[in-house]
Amino acid sequence: MAPKPETPNSPHSTLDPPSSTPASIDPLFHILKILPFSFLRPPRLRLKLPTLTLPSPMTVYALVLLTYFMVVSGIVYDVIVEPPGIGSTQDPYTGSVRPVVFMPGRVNGQYIIEGLSSGFMFVLGGVGIVLMDLALDKNRAKSVKTSFATAGISSVVLAYVMSMLFIRIKIPAYLS
């Protein structure tokens, strides 16, 4: 059976022209809508469009580095789960409570300080790689290139060693 076409007289018709139905039947509304604009004119404004300049490359680099730090630090996890900033454990021999920075035994959980310190180590390693890349520039003085290379290699080695230490603290049986 073929569908029945709608007629303009049906109550469900969507073909009504918008100009045939007024927005309001209140005559005062129409007077207030027209009356002020019959003698008032909008002012002539000579506004200039704002000019947007591109940010400098270092600003973009800083924003990318900050975003990378926030992502690898687990900021989203910290906002959603709301873990404590630092943990605590009781010493079995003395009974004293001591602070714990890493949540031991849980790979998918972290304290806030643990995420920030791990994220800082990842960013430090990335900055070290950038410094080593800057050391390869032929237009720099040899002393500057040596400084960049030394700082870059030191940063990468420190970040690697500290990240491995963090993993060993977090998972004691890992890399034994």
C-alpha positions as a LaTeX table, in Angstrom:
\begin{tabular}{lrrr}
\hline
Residue & $x$ (\AA) & $y$ (\AA) & $z$ (\AA) \\
\hline
Met1 & 0.00 & 0.00 & 0.00 \\
Ala2 & 1.43 & 3.34 & $-1.05$ \\
Pro3 & 1.86 & 6.07 & 1.59 \\
Lys4 & $-0.85$ & 8.68 & 1.61 \\
Pro5 & 0.38 & 12.19 & 0.73 \\
Glu6 & $-0.32$ & 14.92 & 3.23 \\
Thr7 & $-2.72$ & 17.62 & 2.24 \\
Pro8 & $-2.26$ & 21.28 & 3.21 \\
Asn9 & $-5.49$ & 21.15 & 5.23 \\
Ser10 & $-4.33$ & 18.36 & 7.51 \\
Pro11 & $-3.38$ & 19.35 & 11.09 \\
His12 & 0.03 & 17.66 & 10.72 \\
Ser13 & 1.13 & 19.66 & 7.70 \\
Thr14 & 4.57 & 21.22 & 7.89 \\
Leu15 & 4.12 & 23.18 & 4.67 \\
Asp16 & 2.57 & 26.25 & 6.32 \\
Pro17 & 4.32 & 29.42 & 5.17 \\
Pro18 & 6.05 & 31.19 & 8.07 \\
Ser19 & 4.71 & 34.62 & 7.08 \\
Ser20 & 1.06 & 33.59 & 7.42 \\
Thr21 & 1.31 & 33.11 & 11.18 \\
Pro22 & 2.38 & 36.18 & 13.18 \\
Ala23 & 4.90 & 35.75 & 15.99 \\
Ser24 & 2.52 & 37.35 & 18.45 \\
Ile25 & $-1.09$ & 38.42 & 18.34 \\
Asp26 & $-0.49$ & 41.25 & 20.82 \\
Pro27 & $-0.79$ & 44.61 & 19.01 \\
Leu28 & 1.34 & 46.35 & 21.65 \\
Phe29 & 4.21 & 44.02 & 20.75 \\
His30 & 4.06 & 45.10 & 17.11 \\
Ile31 & 3.90 & 48.81 & 18.02 \\
Leu32 & 6.91 & 48.50 & 20.35 \\
Lys33 & 8.74 & 46.55 & 17.68 \\
Ile34 & 8.30 & 49.25 & 15.02 \\
Leu35 & 7.89 & 52.58 & 16.91 \\
Pro36 & 11.40 & 53.13 & 18.36 \\
Phe37 & 13.09 & 52.33 & 15.07 \\
Ser38 & 11.01 & 54.86 & 13.13 \\
Phe39 & 12.92 & 57.81 & 14.64 \\
Leu40 & 16.01 & 56.19 & 16.20 \\
Arg41 & 18.97 & 55.33 & 14.00 \\
Pro42 & 21.90 & 53.18 & 15.04 \\
Pro43 & 25.19 & 55.09 & 15.25 \\
Arg44 & 27.80 & 54.74 & 12.56 \\
Leu45 & 30.63 & 52.88 & 14.17 \\
Arg46 & 34.01 & 52.71 & 12.56 \\
Leu47 & 35.27 & 49.60 & 14.22 \\
Lys48 & 38.35 & 47.82 & 13.00 \\
Leu49 & 38.55 & 44.08 & 13.03 \\
Pro50 & 41.13 & 42.86 & 15.50 \\
Thr51 & 44.27 & 41.52 & 13.91 \\
Leu52 & 45.38 & 38.20 & 15.21 \\
Thr53 & 49.07 & 37.46 & 15.12 \\
Leu54 & 50.49 & 34.00 & 15.23 \\
Pro55 & 52.26 & 33.07 & 18.45 \\
Ser56 & 56.00 & 32.71 & 18.41 \\
Pro57 & 57.51 & 29.25 & 17.91 \\
Met58 & 58.74 & 29.18 & 21.51 \\
Thr59 & 55.22 & 29.92 & 22.79 \\
Val60 & 53.85 & 27.04 & 20.75 \\
Tyr61 & 56.68 & 24.79 & 21.97 \\
Ala62 & 55.99 & 25.76 & 25.59 \\
Leu63 & 52.26 & 25.01 & 25.18 \\
Val64 & 52.98 & 21.64 & 23.55 \\
Leu65 & 55.48 & 20.78 & 26.30 \\
Leu66 & 52.98 & 21.78 & 29.01 \\
Thr67 & 50.26 & 19.71 & 27.35 \\
Tyr68 & 52.62 & 16.74 & 27.08 \\
Phe69 & 53.50 & 17.09 & 30.77 \\
Met70 & 49.84 & 17.16 & 31.76 \\
Val71 & 49.02 & 14.11 & 29.63 \\
Val72 & 51.90 & 11.91 & 30.83 \\
Ser73 & 51.45 & 13.03 & 34.44 \\
Gly74 & 47.93 & 11.66 & 34.53 \\
Ile75 & 46.12 & 14.92 & 35.27 \\
Val76 & 42.90 & 13.51 & 33.80 \\
Tyr77 & 43.21 & 10.45 & 36.07 \\
Asp78 & 43.83 & 12.70 & 39.07 \\
Val79 & 40.77 & 14.81 & 38.31 \\
Ile80 & 38.47 & 11.82 & 37.79 \\
Val81 & 39.66 & 9.48 & 40.56 \\
Glu82 & 40.85 & 12.16 & 43.03 \\
Pro83 & 43.65 & 10.15 & 44.65 \\
Pro84 & 45.47 & 11.55 & 47.68 \\
Gly85 & 48.55 & 13.67 & 47.05 \\
Ile86 & 50.79 & 11.32 & 48.97 \\
Gly87 & 50.22 & 8.03 & 50.76 \\
Ser88 & 51.33 & 6.71 & 54.11 \\
Thr89 & 52.29 & 3.36 & 55.57 \\
Gln90 & 52.93 & 2.14 & 59.06 \\
Asp91 & 56.35 & 0.77 & 59.90 \\
Pro92 & 55.82 & $-2.79$ & 61.26 \\
Tyr93 & 58.75 & $-2.57$ & 63.70 \\
Thr94 & 58.38 & 0.88 & 65.25 \\
Gly95 & 54.71 & 1.54 & 64.54 \\
Ser96 & 55.44 & 5.02 & 63.20 \\
Val97 & 53.66 & 6.31 & 60.13 \\
Arg98 & 55.89 & 7.31 & 57.24 \\
Pro99 & 54.98 & 8.92 & 53.92 \\
Val100 & 54.93 & 6.93 & 50.68 \\
Val101 & 55.23 & 8.64 & 47.31 \\
Phe102 & 54.62 & 5.62 & 45.06 \\
Met103 & 51.58 & 3.39 & 45.27 \\
Pro104 & 53.31 & 0.00 & 45.44 \\
Gly105 & 51.95 & $-3.00$ & 43.58 \\
Arg106 & 49.33 & $-1.08$ & 41.58 \\
Val107 & 50.33 & $-0.35$ & 38.02 \\
Asn108 & 47.02 & 1.32 & 37.16 \\
Gly109 & 46.90 & 3.58 & 40.24 \\
Gln110 & 48.97 & 6.54 & 41.37 \\
Tyr111 & 49.30 & 9.25 & 43.94 \\
Ile112 & 49.37 & 12.82 & 42.64 \\
Ile113 & 53.05 & 13.36 & 43.48 \\
Glu114 & 53.94 & 10.08 & 41.76 \\
Gly115 & 52.30 & 11.19 & 38.52 \\
Leu116 & 53.89 & 14.63 & 38.62 \\
Ser117 & 57.38 & 13.29 & 39.29 \\
Ser118 & 57.11 & 10.65 & 36.56 \\
Gly119 & 55.75 & 13.23 & 34.13 \\
Phe120 & 58.62 & 15.56 & 34.97 \\
Met121 & 61.12 & 12.80 & 34.19 \\
Phe122 & 59.48 & 12.17 & 30.79 \\
Val123 & 59.56 & 15.88 & 29.98 \\
Leu124 & 63.18 & 16.10 & 31.14 \\
Gly125 & 64.09 & 13.30 & 28.73 \\
Gly126 & 62.24 & 15.05 & 25.89 \\
Val127 & 63.99 & 18.35 & 26.59 \\
Gly128 & 67.30 & 16.47 & 26.63 \\
Ile129 & 66.59 & 15.14 & 23.14 \\
Val130 & 65.78 & 18.67 & 21.96 \\
Leu131 & 69.03 & 19.94 & 23.46 \\
Met132 & 70.99 & 17.20 & 21.69 \\
Asp133 & 69.30 & 18.23 & 18.44 \\
Leu134 & 70.30 & 21.85 & 19.04 \\
Ala135 & 73.90 & 20.69 & 19.56 \\
Leu136 & 73.99 & 19.53 & 15.93 \\
Asp137 & 73.46 & 23.07 & 14.56 \\
Lys138 & 76.48 & 24.08 & 12.45 \\
Asn139 & 75.95 & 27.82 & 12.97 \\
Arg140 & 76.63 & 27.74 & 16.71 \\
Ala141 & 79.93 & 28.15 & 18.50 \\
Lys142 & 81.71 & 24.97 & 19.53 \\
Ser143 & 81.44 & 25.77 & 23.25 \\
Val144 & 77.67 & 26.28 & 22.96 \\
Lys145 & 77.29 & 23.04 & 21.01 \\
Thr146 & 79.30 & 21.22 & 23.67 \\
Ser147 & 77.15 & 22.71 & 26.42 \\
Phe148 & 73.93 & 21.71 & 24.64 \\
Ala149 & 75.24 & 18.19 & 24.02 \\
Thr150 & 76.38 & 17.75 & 27.63 \\
Ala151 & 73.11 & 19.08 & 29.05 \\
Gly152 & 71.08 & 16.97 & 26.62 \\
Ile153 & 72.91 & 13.72 & 27.31 \\
Ser154 & 72.81 & 14.38 & 31.07 \\
Ser155 & 69.07 & 15.05 & 30.93 \\
Val156 & 68.30 & 11.90 & 28.95 \\
Val157 & 70.47 & 9.70 & 31.19 \\
Leu158 & 69.03 & 11.20 & 34.38 \\
Ala159 & 65.46 & 10.81 & 33.10 \\
Tyr160 & 66.09 & 7.17 & 32.10 \\
Val161 & 67.76 & 6.23 & 35.39 \\
Met162 & 65.08 & 7.90 & 37.49 \\
Ser163 & 62.25 & 6.36 & 35.45 \\
Met164 & 63.75 & 2.90 & 35.92 \\
Leu165 & 64.10 & 3.62 & 39.64 \\
Phe166 & 60.44 & 4.65 & 39.77 \\
Ile167 & 59.44 & 1.40 & 38.06 \\
Arg168 & 61.52 & $-0.65$ & 40.50 \\
Ile169 & 59.86 & 1.11 & 43.44 \\
Lys170 & 56.41 & 0.72 & 41.93 \\
Ile171 & 56.80 & $-2.95$ & 40.93 \\
Pro172 & 59.49 & $-4.57$ & 43.09 \\
Ala173 & 59.70 & $-7.79$ & 41.03 \\
Tyr174 & 60.18 & $-5.89$ & 37.73 \\
Leu175 & 63.67 & $-5.99$ & 36.16 \\
Ser176 & 65.19 & $-8.08$ & 38.95 \\
\hline
\end{tabular}
